Amino acid sequence: MHNPNQNTKGAKIGVVLTDPDDWTARAFLNSIRKTGAKAFPIDLSTLSASIAASDFSIFNADSEYLKLDAILVRDVGISFSLETISFKFDLLRAFENSIIVMNRPTAIQNAANKFFSFLLFKLACLPIPQTVISSELEVAMKTIEKFEFVVVKPIFGSQGEGIIKLERSQPESELASKLRELLKERGVLYLQEFVSNPGRDIRVFVAGEEALGAIYRVSTSGAFISNLSQGATPVKCELTEEMRELAIRAARAVGTDFAGVDLIEGKEGLYLLEANATPSGKGIKLACGVDVTERIVELLLERVED
């Protein structure tokens, strides 16, 4: 763990979370306290802001002003209200004007947006499955015809929720009906060529320019989704140099200070699927005994010192 000096011992670190019982949130709080710094759980939905010509302040429900040295973001939460989620990110941007925020709000937004993150991955020359985004039913139907197997995902989503697989062999009327249903619900379709794989993906944890370790996420029998929240099992994975390089480059592409980077083993090699800017550390702790929150907290405190 970090050896605190006078700049960080007693430092006030806020941990943004939505579930105080979440394993990773509790691990962040514990890792901060082990260094001698002070940890404060923060739920952004309970904060208010006051703006005047001569003053700006952020305060909690008890009207206490938040005076922190840094903020570590575990989870911003999901909201179906544009105003609510925008205000949460605006609060993080406001904090960022005066203190270190990790991950930065822009990086979290880049990573959470499956379309824009894939554009950033493409610009960084990273290997990605071919993906089509469209609001046109005809385009979606032609995409399925071309790819044969397509994974349809929400552009904004987490924990494998809302992901389905469609196949060219399905009746055309059935495919069209499902796509219309998704278009009505989402307004736009994100269709990705399905990568044939061994029934698992790889989650690599990155902090700064370092890959901390990796796990296989092994799908349940008959499933194609490898999220742990969907019943997959974490198994230790030996990091190869290729995995390490891809994960670090992916995290750099979206601008994260730490990330969980998802890779998948296709017939032609590794493909990049996602860089998660608010990853859970529970799986790698269970499979490998590695607490990634310790290194992430060290990295934060190193930046507080600078």
Secondary structure in CASP SS format (residue, H / E / C, confidence):
PFRMAT SS
TARGET T0000
AUTHOR 0000-0000-0000
METHOD secondary structure of the structure
MODEL  1
M C 1.00
H C 1.00
N C 1.00
P C 1.00
N C 1.00
Q C 1.00
N C 1.00
T C 1.00
K C 1.00
G C 1.00
A C 1.00
K E 1.00
I E 1.00
G E 1.00
V E 1.00
V E 1.00
L C 1.00
T C 1.00
D C 1.00
P C 1.00
D C 1.00
D C 1.00
W H 1.00
T H 1.00
A H 1.00
R H 1.00
A H 1.00
F H 1.00
L H 1.00
N H 1.00
S H 1.00
I H 1.00
R H 1.00
K H 1.00
T C 1.00
G C 1.00
A C 1.00
K E 1.00
A E 1.00
F E 1.00
P E 1.00
I E 1.00
D C 1.00
L H 1.00
S H 1.00
T H 1.00
L C 1.00
S E 1.00
A E 1.00
S E 1.00
I E 1.00
A E 1.00
A C 1.00
S C 1.00
D E 1.00
F E 1.00
S E 1.00
I E 1.00
F E 1.00
N C 1.00
A C 1.00
D C 1.00
S C 1.00
E C 1.00
Y E 1.00
L C 1.00
K C 1.00
L C 1.00
D C 1.00
A E 1.00
I E 1.00
L E 1.00
V E 1.00
R C 1.00
D C 1.00
V C 1.00
G C 1.00
I C 1.00
S C 1.00
F C 1.00
S C 1.00
L H 1.00
E H 1.00
T H 1.00
I H 1.00
S H 1.00
F H 1.00
K H 1.00
F H 1.00
D H 1.00
L H 1.00
L H 1.00
R H 1.00
A H 1.00
F H 1.00
E H 1.00
N C 1.00
S C 1.00
I C 1.00
I E 1.00
V E 1.00
M E 1.00
N C 1.00
R C 1.00
P H 1.00
T H 1.00
A H 1.00
I H 1.00
Q H 1.00
N H 1.00
A H 1.00
A H 1.00
N C 1.00
K H 1.00
F H 1.00
F H 1.00
S H 1.00
F H 1.00
L H 1.00
L H 1.00
F H 1.00
K H 1.00
L H 1.00
A C 1.00
C C 1.00
L C 1.00
P C 1.00
I C 1.00
P C 1.00
Q C 1.00
T E 1.00
V E 1.00
I E 1.00
S E 1.00
S C 1.00
E C 1.00
L H 1.00
E H 1.00
V H 1.00
A H 1.00
M H 1.00
K H 1.00
T H 1.00
I H 1.00
E H 1.00
K H 1.00
F H 1.00
E C 1.00
F E 1.00
V E 1.00
V E 1.00
V E 1.00
K E 1.00
P C 1.00
I C 1.00
F C 1.00
G C 1.00
S C 1.00
Q C 1.00
G C 1.00
E C 1.00
G C 1.00
I C 1.00
I E 1.00
K E 1.00
L E 1.00
E E 1.00
R C 1.00
S C 1.00
Q C 1.00
P C 1.00
E H 1.00
S H 1.00
E H 1.00
L H 1.00
A H 1.00
S H 1.00
K H 1.00
L H 1.00
R H 1.00
E H 1.00
L H 1.00
L H 1.00
K H 1.00
E H 1.00
R H 1.00
G C 1.00
V C 1.00
L E 1.00
Y E 1.00
L E 1.00
Q E 1.00
E E 1.00
F C 1.00
V C 1.00
S C 1.00
N C 1.00
P C 1.00
G C 1.00
R E 1.00
D E 1.00
I E 1.00
R E 1.00
V E 1.00
F E 1.00
V E 1.00
A E 1.00
G C 1.00
E C 1.00
E E 1.00
A E 1.00
L E 1.00
G E 1.00
A E 1.00
I E 1.00
Y E 1.00
R E 1.00
V E 1.00
S C 1.00
T C 1.00
S C 1.00
G C 1.00
A C 1.00
F C 1.00
I C 1.00
S C 1.00
N C 1.00
L H 1.00
S H 1.00
Q H 1.00
G C 1.00
A C 1.00
T E 1.00
P E 1.00
V E 1.00
K E 1.00
C E 1.00
E C 1.00
L C 1.00
T C 1.00
E H 1.00
E H 1.00
M H 1.00
R H 1.00
E H 1.00
L H 1.00
A H 1.00
I H 1.00
R H 1.00
A H 1.00
A H 1.00
R H 1.00
A H 1.00
V H 1.00
G C 1.00
T C 1.00
D C 1.00
F E 1.00
A E 1.00
G E 1.00
V E 1.00
D E 1.00
L E 1.00
I E 1.00
E E 1.00
G E 1.00
K C 1.00
E C 1.00
G E 1.00
L E 1.00
Y E 1.00
L E 1.00
L E 1.00
E E 1.00
A E 1.00
N E 1.00
A C 1.00
T C 1.00
P C 1.00
S C 1.00
G C 1.00
K H 1.00
G H 1.00
I H 1.00
K H 1.00
L H 1.00
A H 1.00
C H 1.00
G C 1.00
V C 1.00
D C 1.00
V H 1.00
T H 1.00
E H 1.00
R H 1.00
I H 1.00
V H 1.00
E H 1.00
L H 1.00
L H 1.00
L H 1.00
E H 1.00
R H 1.00
V H 1.00
E H 1.00
D C 1.00
END
